[in-house]
Amino acid sequence: MGALASPEAAHPEWLWHSGALVRWEEARVHVNAVGHASVAAVFEGIKAYLAADGERLLVFRLEDHLRRFAESARLCRLTLPYDTGRLREAALELLVANGFRQDAYLRPWAYPEGIVRELMLPAGARCEVVVDSWTFDSSLETVPGCRAAVSSWRRIGEAAMPPRAKAFSNYHNGRLALMEARQNGHDWPVMLNERGQVAESAGACVSLVRDGRLVTPALSSGVLPGITRDTVLALARGLGIPVEEREVDRSELYLADEIFFMGTAWEILPVTAIDGLPVGVPGAHPAAEEAAAAETGAGAAGPVARRLLEAYRRLVRGVEGDSPWLTEVKPG
Ligand SMILES: Cc1ncc(COP(=O)(O)O)c(C=O)c1O
């Protein structure tokens, strides 16, 4: 089904809090730091992959995630006390301290500092920053599939709150859609935007494939500017797969040859059924079906998703060699 990162896993030894490494047990804040302060809080989700050589930990697109973190803070009118360079050091320092030798997930977040009793926090509020991290089982090697359903909840839009911000408050939207999907026996929702066109899921962007073309909702469709989405589009272009970023109709989901979600936590997650309809119109694309059947270890992915998964796996595990998108975690 694909899984969100699992914070209930055994906790790491160290966190980074307001400029220093802090032992997990000693990382404390006043009760006032939860509640109202959370309304304006922003965060990021970043992955570090164990390289294919089993020796090195490689953080994927760290600079881009930290840039989006700063942009989320700006959209929520928060003042981060650290620049991107300092947060980069913090992330790497934390990964070294925790000594992970397997795939890991990094979670920086910023919340307004001090006593916050007002929901209407003034613009420019200074923040505290925490970076948490935990181990993470990648599904790049196993490739599960999931069943998705169009949600009755619409994705938040520019008229209500900025969908481009990775703000905790935005996640109530996805949470409602996810609970509805689970209640109805599906794994993940697909949310339409306020105009009724496809937006994204509850923590991942979405793409479909039709007649060999990869189609994904434009950033102006109310999606978070996903870093995995951006990576997948770059990989597709590199593989000669035509890419369309545009408004996507709901009915296109039902006619797609393939659908998959894209996100840091979900990686590339194939959708095997949408609203109970198996993905891929039987008989419509015999060449693609034959190609799919001929290959082994396909998991739930269609032929295009499979090529992208392989390219993504090779990229993040450093098989393709050095990439400006990879930052090696080096002690000291
Ligand atoms: C709401 C939402 N959309 C999309 C994504 C996918 O973005 P990314 O690929 O940068 O993780 C995420 C995950 O961060 C998300 O929370």
The ligand as a MOL file (V3000), in Angstrom:
LIG
                    3D

  0  0  0     0  0            999 V3000
M  V30 BEGIN CTAB
M  V30 COUNTS 16 16 0 0 0
M  V30 BEGIN ATOM
M  V30 1 C 0.7790 17.8390 0.5740 0
M  V30 2 C 1.9440 17.2360 -0.1120 0
M  V30 3 N 1.9570 17.1570 -1.4470 0
M  V30 4 C 2.9990 16.6320 -2.1130 0
M  V30 5 C 4.0950 16.1260 -1.4500 0
M  V30 6 C 5.2560 15.5750 -2.2090 0
M  V30 7 O 6.3290 16.4660 -2.1280 0
M  V30 8 P 7.8350 15.9560 -2.1020 0
M  V30 9 O 8.0290 15.1540 -3.3140 0
M  V30 10 O 8.6310 17.2150 -2.1240 0
M  V30 11 O 8.0100 15.1710 -0.8700 0
M  V30 12 C 4.1200 16.1640 -0.0620 0
M  V30 13 C 5.2660 15.6450 0.6970 0
M  V30 14 O 6.1130 16.3610 1.0860 0
M  V30 15 C 3.0370 16.7390 0.6200 0
M  V30 16 O 3.0330 16.7880 1.9480 0
M  V30 END ATOM
M  V30 BEGIN BOND
M  V30 1 1 1 2
M  V30 2 1 2 3
M  V30 3 2 2 15
M  V30 4 2 3 4
M  V30 5 1 4 5
M  V30 6 1 5 6
M  V30 7 2 5 12
M  V30 8 1 6 7
M  V30 9 1 7 8
M  V30 10 2 8 9
M  V30 11 1 8 10
M  V30 12 1 8 11
M  V30 13 1 12 13
M  V30 14 1 12 15
M  V30 15 2 13 14
M  V30 16 1 15 16
M  V30 END BOND
M  V30 END CTAB
M  END
